[in-house]
Amino acid sequence: MNIELLKQNGINLEAALENLGDMDMYNDIANDFLTESKDRLPNIKKYLEESDMPNYAILVHAMKSDSKYLGFSRLAELSYEHEMSSKEGNIAYVQEHFNELMEEANRIITILQQYLEG
């Protein structure tokens, strides 16, 4: 596994290791993130399409927390903004910035897949 791949792509590994302790734990949590993302991302999209902001907020909150632990600073930031906006019922913000959130989530997923398969 190529730790440099993570660092080169803006993953804050130092912060992640402060939270998780070691690379074995990091790899376990990273695998869980990938597995959960298979359901989480389509459900986030579905809740947006249904204007279901309470459930949308729950899923972006979970993504924010996982991202923070794993050192995905940008994804954690975007998820937080979506969480707060959805809790306030600000669907316009969520819709306007949805693609940015999904692009960053998919970028992270691609990096993680390359890293874990590496």
Secondary structure, 3 states (H helix, E strand, C coil): CCHHHHHHCCCCHHHHHHHHCCHHHHHHHHHHHHHHHHHHHHHHHHHHHCCCHHHHHHHHHHHHHHHHHHCCHHHHHHHHHHHHHHHCCCHHHHHHHHHHHHHHHHHHHHHHHHHHHC
